[in-house]
């Protein structure tokens, strides 16, 4: 798997497992931890390098100091010191001891002996040790070990110095070796060994302990780890408080404002925090809510106007048939009035025609009342009505358009229901008109109503021309119509769909060309306690 794929996988895992606060804490913790680990690692490396460099420099300085000491001793032909209990003579010298006139013994200390004894003092002080070694030692104790032997071989090939870091049971040490050249002052002792001035007689091996420094580094690293943990905790707590205050709490308020809109205005939940990104987002959300409220108000006004216009359009369609029903009694009434005027003294005629005039006027009044009730604009609200009576009233309105169309009703609702009467009346008339217009040559319109699983079911099934699949997907679109100009507005089914949706209902359509179309309306059955939609 590629590194980029691993990063993407890790990111998706974080996205699915953690909240925004959790992601922030994990990210900050990872960055601080990795940064501090790199810092500690780099600090340890630098400290180790500095210790090694310091030990090397110390070894070089000690080497030069020993050379100066040896040179001073050599140029003074050695040192004679009073022999004491712990001071032995050097058996490898030609004149290891001398006595003064008082009989006191003095032992000679050549450069090699001085170097050995100074090393013992230094080692006792814990400052390291040093010794002279040679590939051809006169004193067997000066025989080299493997490292010293290899270094002196390298010196013969031109190497200037050698440094080694060695682990011992007491800790790490820095071993430093540099060659010892024969000086003129050294020829008094070494000329007989075949050496001349400038030859490499041997080497000075210096050992510097750095265990104390390693312990200091470990203590320092532990302190850095403790400081890092404390810093990490403090930084994490500070960032978490700031993140909760400046980001999470404000996003929570913004989320609550989104959930409670439009019941609660956003400004009641959002607190201004200046001109940062979240504050700007909150301001934009408030502006968006204001625009949505304005647009919704305009949409509601437009919807109400559309419903009213569709009612008026439906009334216009019905007017042609209603005019015929009104003109028939009007014609008879006019004839009665004319006859009564021509025969004002005919009391028998007057008594016969007055009841006919009254009947005709009541018939016209009933028809006009139906039109006025259908055209009245009222807000959607539930009330207890008889659905069968409401459907019969709508069919009576539609009766003026029924030419060769037979109505068959299947009603199984035997009690009053809480429905929106005006909206349901609009739905019945629109679906009825649509079915009647689909049967220009006559047919059968079957209307059913029932209650099923706390739902009202209404079906309008005609035997008309049917609807093709291409047209079926657009029948609820506003202003979509397949009828001739002046016959349909293209709003009937659109308004019906809108009213059904507003009442939390559904409408389904099934149609076959040449067989007919069935509209099935499903509306929730409301309880007595719920009086408004």
C-alpha distance (Angstrom), angle and dihedral (degrees) to the residues before:
residue distance angle dihedral
X1 . . .
X2 3.79 . .
X3 3.80 121.0 .
X4 3.83 90.3 -116.8
X5 3.83 90.0 53.9
X6 3.80 90.7 49.6
X7 3.81 90.5 50.7
X8 3.82 90.9 49.1
X9 3.81 91.0 48.2
X10 3.81 91.5 49.7
X11 3.81 90.8 48.1
X12 3.81 92.6 50.8
X13 3.81 89.6 48.5
X14 3.82 90.0 52.6
X15 3.81 90.0 47.2
X16 3.80 92.2 54.6
X17 3.83 99.7 39.8
X18 3.79 106.6 40.2
X19 3.77 139.6 51.4
X20 3.79 121.4 -128.7
X21 3.81 89.9 -92.2
X22 3.80 91.1 49.6
X23 3.80 92.8 48.3
X24 3.79 90.4 49.8
X25 3.82 92.6 50.1
X26 3.82 92.7 45.9
X27 3.81 92.1 47.7
X28 3.81 95.1 46.4
X29 3.81 91.6 43.3
X30 3.80 91.8 49.9
X31 3.81 92.8 47.7
X32 3.82 94.1 46.9
X33 3.82 92.8 43.4
X34 3.80 94.6 48.4
X35 3.81 92.1 43.6
X36 3.79 92.6 49.5
X37 3.79 92.7 44.9
X38 3.80 89.6 52.4
X39 3.80 88.9 47.0
X40 3.82 92.5 50.6
X41 3.79 92.0 45.4
X42 3.78 92.1 49.1
X43 3.81 91.7 44.7
X44 3.81 91.1 51.9
X45 3.80 91.1 50.0
X46 3.81 92.8 48.0
X47 3.81 92.0 46.3
X48 3.79 90.5 50.0
X49 3.80 91.7 48.3
X50 3.80 91.3 48.4
X51 3.81 91.6 49.7
X52 3.80 91.7 49.3
X53 3.80 91.7 46.9
X54 3.79 91.0 47.5
X55 3.82 91.4 49.4
X56 3.79 90.9 47.9
X57 3.78 91.5 49.9
X58 3.79 90.1 47.0
X59 3.81 89.8 51.1
X60 3.82 91.6 50.5
X61 3.81 91.0 49.3
X62 3.81 90.9 48.0
X63 3.79 89.7 48.0
X64 3.80 91.4 54.2
X65 3.80 92.4 45.1
X66 3.81 90.8 51.5
X67 3.79 90.4 48.6
X68 3.79 90.5 52.1
X69 3.80 91.0 47.9
X70 3.79 91.9 48.2
X71 3.77 91.3 47.4
X72 3.81 91.6 50.6
X73 3.80 91.0 49.5
X74 3.78 91.4 45.6
X75 3.80 94.5 48.7
X76 3.82 89.3 51.6
X77 3.81 91.0 50.1
X78 3.76 91.5 -114.3
X79 3.77 133.5 -58.8
X80 3.80 127.5 -82.1
X81 3.78 113.7 -148.8
X82 3.79 128.6 -177.8
X83 3.75 109.9 -94.6
X84 3.75 112.0 -114.4
X85 3.76 134.4 173.3
X86 3.80 95.4 -81.7
X87 3.80 95.8 34.7
X88 3.79 113.1 94.0
X89 3.76 127.9 -174.3
X90 3.80 122.8 -112.8
X91 3.84 108.2 -110.0
X92 3.80 91.9 -163.0
X93 3.82 94.0 66.9
X94 3.76 126.0 90.5
X95 3.81 91.5 -131.5
X96 3.79 107.0 22.2
X97 3.86 95.5 165.2
X98 3.82 142.6 23.4
X99 3.82 134.2 -173.3
X100 3.78 130.0 -142.1
X101 3.80 126.4 -139.6
X102 3.77 90.9 -89.5
X103 3.79 91.2 56.3
X104 3.79 98.5 -108.2
X105 3.82 114.5 146.4
X106 3.78 122.4 -130.7
X107 3.80 122.5 -165.6
X108 3.79 122.9 -150.3
X109 3.79 119.7 -120.4
X110 3.79 113.5 -160.0
X111 3.87 122.9 -170.1
X112 3.82 92.2 -89.1
X113 3.81 92.9 53.3
X114 3.80 92.1 45.3
X115 3.79 90.0 50.5
X116 3.81 92.1 50.2
X117 3.78 95.2 47.6
X118 3.84 93.2 45.9
X119 3.81 87.8 51.5
X120 3.81 89.8 55.0
X121 3.79 91.0 52.4
X122 3.81 91.5 47.7
X123 3.79 92.6 47.5
X124 3.80 91.7 50.1
X125 3.82 88.5 54.3
X126 3.80 91.1 50.7
X127 3.81 91.4 -116.2
X128 3.78 96.1 122.6
X129 3.77 134.9 -97.1
X130 3.78 139.0 -98.0
X131 3.78 136.7 -174.0
X132 3.78 143.3 175.8
X133 3.79 117.0 -110.9
X134 3.78 134.8 175.8
X135 3.74 140.7 -175.1
X136 3.84 86.0 -125.7
X137 3.81 103.5 36.5
X138 3.77 120.9 -175.8
X139 3.81 90.4 -160.2
X140 3.85 110.1 52.8
X141 3.80 90.1 -144.6
X142 3.80 87.3 67.9
X143 3.80 92.4 61.8
X144 3.83 111.1 129.9
X145 3.78 127.2 -117.5
X146 3.82 120.4 -131.7
X147 3.81 94.9 -85.3
X148 3.81 92.8 47.8
X149 3.79 91.8 45.5
X150 3.82 92.2 52.7
X151 3.80 91.3 46.7
X152 3.81 92.9 52.7
X153 3.81 90.0 49.3
X154 3.80 87.5 53.5
X155 3.82 90.1 48.7
X156 3.80 88.8 57.1
X157 3.82 86.9 56.6
X158 3.78 94.3 51.9
X159 3.79 104.7 -86.3
X160 3.83 112.0 149.0
X161 3.82 100.7 -158.3
X162 3.78 143.7 -15.0
X163 3.80 131.1 -141.7
X164 3.81 128.5 -169.7
X165 3.82 133.9 177.6
X166 3.79 109.1 -144.1
X167 3.79 131.5 -174.1
X168 3.79 115.6 -137.4
X169 3.80 132.8 174.1
X170 3.81 87.4 -101.2
X171 3.81 92.9 51.0
X172 3.77 137.6 -89.2
X173 3.79 122.9 -28.2
X174 3.79 134.7 -169.7
X175 3.79 112.8 -133.1
X176 3.77 116.0 -158.1
X177 3.80 126.7 -175.7
X178 3.78 130.7 -178.6
X179 3.81 130.0 168.7
X180 3.83 125.4 -99.2
X181 3.77 114.3 -137.0
X182 3.79 122.7 -153.2
X183 3.82 111.3 -111.4
X184 3.77 127.4 -161.5
X185 3.77 89.4 -104.7
X186 3.83 88.9 56.9
X187 3.81 95.3 57.0
X188 3.79 91.9 82.2
X189 3.81 88.5 73.2
X190 3.80 104.3 20.9
X191 3.78 102.8 39.3
X192 3.74 90.2 84.3
X193 3.80 89.2 54.7
X194 3.77 89.9 62.9
X195 3.84 98.1 -100.5
X196 3.77 125.8 135.0
X197 3.79 132.0 -167.8
X198 3.83 112.1 -67.1
X199 3.81 95.5 23.6
X200 3.82 119.8 127.7
X201 3.78 105.0 -112.1
X202 3.77 95.2 -179.2
X203 3.77 138.3 -62.0
X204 3.75 141.1 -82.0
X205 3.83 112.1 -121.8
X206 3.82 114.6 -157.8
X207 3.80 125.5 -173.3
X208 3.83 118.7 -164.8
X209 3.86 116.7 -171.9
X210 3.81 114.4 -139.5
X211 3.81 99.1 175.3
X212 3.82 89.0 109.0
X213 3.82 89.2 55.6
X214 3.80 91.9 48.3
X215 3.80 89.0 52.9
X216 3.80 90.1 49.8
X217 3.82 89.3 51.1
X218 3.81 91.2 49.9
X219 3.79 91.4 49.6
X220 3.79 90.2 47.1
X221 3.81 91.5 48.8
X222 3.80 91.3 50.1
X223 3.78 89.1 50.9
X224 3.79 90.5 49.2
X225 3.82 90.5 49.9
X226 3.82 91.4 51.1
X227 3.80 91.1 46.3
X228 3.80 89.5 46.7
X229 3.81 92.4 51.6
X230 3.79 91.8 48.3
X231 3.81 90.6 46.5
X232 3.79 91.1 47.2
X233 3.82 91.6 51.3
X234 3.80 93.1 46.2
X235 3.81 93.5 45.3
X236 3.81 91.8 46.0
X237 3.81 93.0 49.0
X238 3.81 91.7 46.4
X239 3.78 93.5 47.6
X240 3.80 91.4 44.4
X241 3.81 91.7 52.2
X242 3.80 91.2 46.8
X243 3.82 91.7 45.2
X244 3.81 92.2 49.1
X245 3.80 92.1 46.5
X246 3.79 100.1 41.1
X247 3.81 101.6 30.8
X248 3.83 118.9 11.6
X249 3.82 98.7 42.6
X250 3.79 91.8 45.9
X251 3.79 92.5 47.0
X252 3.82 88.6 49.3
X253 3.79 89.8 53.4
X254 3.79 90.1 47.4
X255 3.82 90.3 49.3
X256 3.83 91.3 49.6
X257 3.79 89.7 48.1
X258 3.82 89.8 52.8
X259 3.82 92.3 48.5
X260 3.80 94.8 46.4
X261 3.79 95.2 45.9
X262 3.01 126.4 139.8
X263 3.83 94.1 17.3
X264 3.83 90.4 57.1
X265 3.77 125.8 34.8
X266 3.85 112.9 -118.0
X267 3.81 92.9 -127.6
X268 3.81 89.9 65.4
X269 3.83 91.3 62.8
X270 3.81 104.2 28.4
X271 3.81 119.2 82.6
X272 3.83 116.7 -157.0
X273 3.81 113.2 -119.3
X274 3.78 101.8 178.5
X275 3.75 128.2 -95.7
X276 3.80 101.6 -39.7
X277 3.81 123.0 125.2
X278 3.82 97.0 -90.4
X279 3.80 91.7 45.0
X280 3.80 89.5 51.6
X281 3.82 89.7 47.6
X282 3.82 90.2 52.5
X283 3.81 91.4 49.9
X284 3.80 91.0 49.2
X285 3.81 90.2 48.9
X286 3.82 90.5 51.9
X287 3.79 90.1 49.7
X288 3.81 90.0 48.3
X289 3.82 90.8 51.0
X290 3.81 90.8 50.5
X291 3.79 90.5 51.2
X292 3.81 91.2 47.2
X293 3.80 91.2 51.7
X294 3.79 90.2 49.3
X295 3.80 92.5 46.9
X296 3.81 92.0 46.0
X297 3.79 90.2 52.1
X298 3.78 90.3 51.4
X299 3.82 91.2 45.7
X300 3.81 91.2 50.8
X301 3.79 90.5 50.5
X302 3.80 90.6 47.7
X303 3.82 91.4 47.2
X304 3.79 92.3 51.2
X305 3.77 90.4 47.8
X306 3.80 90.7 48.2
X307 3.78 91.4 50.8
X308 3.78 90.7 49.6
X309 3.80 92.2 46.7
X310 3.79 90.8 50.1
X311 3.79 90.1 50.7
X312 3.76 89.5 51.5
X313 3.80 90.0 47.5
X314 3.79 90.4 50.9
X315 3.78 89.3 48.9
X316 3.78 89.0 51.9
X317 3.77 91.0 53.0
X318 3.80 90.4 49.1
X319 3.80 93.3 46.3
X320 3.80 93.7 78.1
X321 3.79 91.7 61.0
X322 3.79 94.6 36.7
X323 3.82 91.6 51.5
X324 3.79 89.0 59.4
X325 3.82 90.6 50.6
X326 3.80 90.5 49.6
X327 3.82 95.9 43.5
X328 3.82 93.2 54.2
X329 3.82 96.2 61.2
X330 3.82 90.3 36.5
X331 3.83 90.5 57.0
X332 3.79 92.1 50.2
X333 3.80 91.7 45.6
X334 3.81 91.9 51.1
X335 3.83 90.2 51.9
X336 3.80 89.8 50.2
X337 3.81 91.9 50.6
X338 3.82 91.7 46.7
X339 3.81 91.8 50.7
X340 3.79 91.8 47.8
X341 3.81 91.2 51.0
X342 3.79 91.5 49.9
X343 3.82 91.3 49.6
X344 3.81 105.6 33.1
X345 3.79 92.7 160.8
X346 3.84 95.4 51.6
X347 3.81 100.7 105.0
X348 3.80 93.4 176.0
X349 3.81 91.3 57.0
X350 3.79 90.8 47.6
X351 3.81 92.0 52.6
X352 3.85 90.9 47.6
X353 3.84 96.7 46.5
X354 3.83 100.8 41.8
X355 3.86 94.3 68.4
X356 3.83 88.4 47.9
X357 3.80 90.6 52.0
X358 3.83 90.9 48.8
X359 3.82 91.8 49.3
X360 3.79 92.1 48.9
X361 3.82 93.2 49.0
X362 3.81 92.1 49.1
X363 3.80 89.6 50.3
X364 3.80 90.9 52.1
X365 3.84 91.0 45.0
X366 3.82 91.1 52.5
X367 3.79 91.9 50.5
X368 3.83 92.7 49.0
X369 3.80 91.7 47.6
X370 3.81 90.3 55.2
X371 3.80 90.8 52.4
X372 3.81 92.4 48.0
X373 3.79 92.7 48.7
X374 3.79 91.0 49.6
X375 3.81 92.8 49.3
X376 3.83 95.9 46.6
X377 3.83 112.0 116.1
X378 3.83 113.3 -138.6
X379 3.81 134.3 161.6
X380 3.79 118.6 -102.4
X381 3.79 111.1 -91.4
X382 3.77 137.9 145.6
X383 3.76 124.2 -111.6
X384 3.76 135.8 163.2
X385 3.81 110.9 -96.3
X386 3.77 141.2 152.6
X387 3.79 105.6 -102.7
X388 3.81 93.1 -160.3
X389 3.82 91.6 54.9
X390 3.82 90.6 47.2
X391 3.79 91.0 51.2
X392 3.81 91.5 47.4
X393 3.80 90.3 51.4
X394 3.79 90.6 53.0
X395 3.80 91.9 47.6
X396 3.78 89.4 51.4
X397 3.79 88.5 56.4
X398 3.80 89.7 48.5
X399 3.81 92.5 47.4
X400 3.80 91.0 86.9
X401 3.84 88.9 63.8
X402 3.78 95.4 46.6
X403 3.79 106.1 109.5
X404 3.76 109.8 159.8
X405 3.81 91.7 -18.0
X406 3.79 118.4 125.5
X407 3.83 119.0 -152.6
X408 3.83 118.8 -145.2
X409 3.80 117.8 -174.8
X410 3.80 128.0 -161.2
X411 3.81 107.5 -175.0
X412 3.83 120.7 171.5
X413 3.82 98.2 163.6
X414 3.80 104.4 110.6
X415 3.85 100.3 174.9
X416 3.80 140.5 47.4
X417 3.80 118.5 -84.8
X418 3.78 135.5 -159.7
X419 3.81 104.8 -112.3
X420 3.77 138.5 137.9
X421 3.79 100.9 -94.9
X422 3.81 99.2 -164.3
X423 3.80 94.7 45.5
X424 3.82 91.5 46.1
X425 3.81 90.7 48.1
X426 3.81 90.1 52.3
X427 3.83 90.0 49.9
X428 3.83 93.0 49.2
X429 3.83 93.4 48.5
X430 3.82 93.9 45.4
X431 3.81 94.0 48.5
X432 3.82 91.3 42.5
X433 3.81 93.1 50.1
X434 3.80 90.7 46.4
X435 3.84 90.5 52.5
X436 3.83 93.7 45.9
X437 3.81 91.9 49.3
X438 3.81 89.0 50.8
X439 3.86 89.2 60.0
X440 3.84 104.7 55.5
X441 3.80 91.0 157.1
X442 3.78 94.4 46.2
X443 3.79 131.6 -97.9
X444 3.77 142.7 152.9
X445 3.80 128.0 -58.0
X446 3.80 112.5 -163.0
X447 3.81 114.7 -164.4
X448 3.79 120.7 -170.7
X449 3.80 132.7 -177.2
X450 3.79 127.8 -175.5
X451 3.82 145.3 146.4
X452 3.79 117.4 -116.8
X453 3.83 125.3 171.4
X454 3.80 94.4 -18.8
X455 3.78 91.5 -48.4
X456 3.79 133.1 111.4
X457 3.81 113.4 -127.8
X458 3.82 122.8 -162.2
X459 3.80 123.9 178.5
X460 3.82 128.0 -169.6
X461 3.80 110.1 -170.2
X462 3.80 120.5 178.6
X463 3.80 133.2 -179.3
X464 3.77 93.6 -137.8
X465 3.78 134.6 128.2
X466 3.81 94.9 -68.3
X467 3.80 130.1 -136.1
X468 3.81 126.1 -89.2
X469 3.81 120.9 -126.9
X470 3.82 91.5 -112.2
X471 3.81 91.8 55.2
X472 3.82 95.7 37.8
X473 3.83 93.2 71.1
X474 3.83 91.0 56.5
X475 3.79 104.3 41.5
X476 3.84 92.7 102.7
X477 3.80 94.0 48.7
X478 3.82 113.3 112.4
X479 3.84 114.5 -100.2
X480 3.80 91.9 5.2
X481 3.82 110.9 138.0
X482 3.78 138.9 152.2
X483 3.81 93.5 -162.0
X484 3.77 126.3 103.0
X485 3.79 120.9 -89.3
X486 3.79 110.3 -78.6
X487 3.80 93.5 20.4
X488 3.82 100.2 79.9
X489 3.81 136.0 17.8
X490 3.81 98.5 -154.9
X491 3.82 90.3 -125.8
X492 3.81 103.3 89.1
X493 3.79 99.4 85.6
X494 3.83 91.9 33.8
X495 3.80 91.3 56.0
X496 3.82 89.9 43.7
X497 3.81 90.4 53.0
X498 3.83 90.5 48.5
X499 3.82 93.6 49.5
X500 3.81 92.5 48.0
X501 3.80 90.8 49.5
X502 3.79 92.0 48.7
X503 3.81 88.9 54.6
X504 3.85 89.3 51.3
X505 3.80 91.1 -110.8
X506 3.80 135.6 127.6
X507 3.79 135.8 -133.0
X508 3.81 125.7 -153.8
X509 3.79 128.3 -168.8
X510 3.80 129.8 -156.7
X511 3.80 121.0 178.6
X512 3.81 142.3 167.5
X513 3.75 125.4 -167.4
X514 3.81 110.4 -106.9
X515 3.81 93.6 5.4
X516 3.78 105.6 68.2
X517 3.79 146.6 -107.6
X518 3.80 133.5 -86.2
X519 3.80 124.3 -157.9
X520 3.81 115.8 -164.7
X521 3.81 117.2 -165.4
X522 3.82 120.3 -166.9
X523 3.83 119.7 -168.8
X524 3.83 129.0 176.7
X525 3.79 114.9 -107.9
X526 3.82 106.5 -124.6
X527 3.78 125.3 -148.5
X528 3.78 125.5 -121.7
X529 3.81 92.8 -103.8
X530 3.81 94.3 58.8
X531 3.80 106.8 74.5
X532 3.83 102.6 163.3
X533 3.78 136.7 47.3
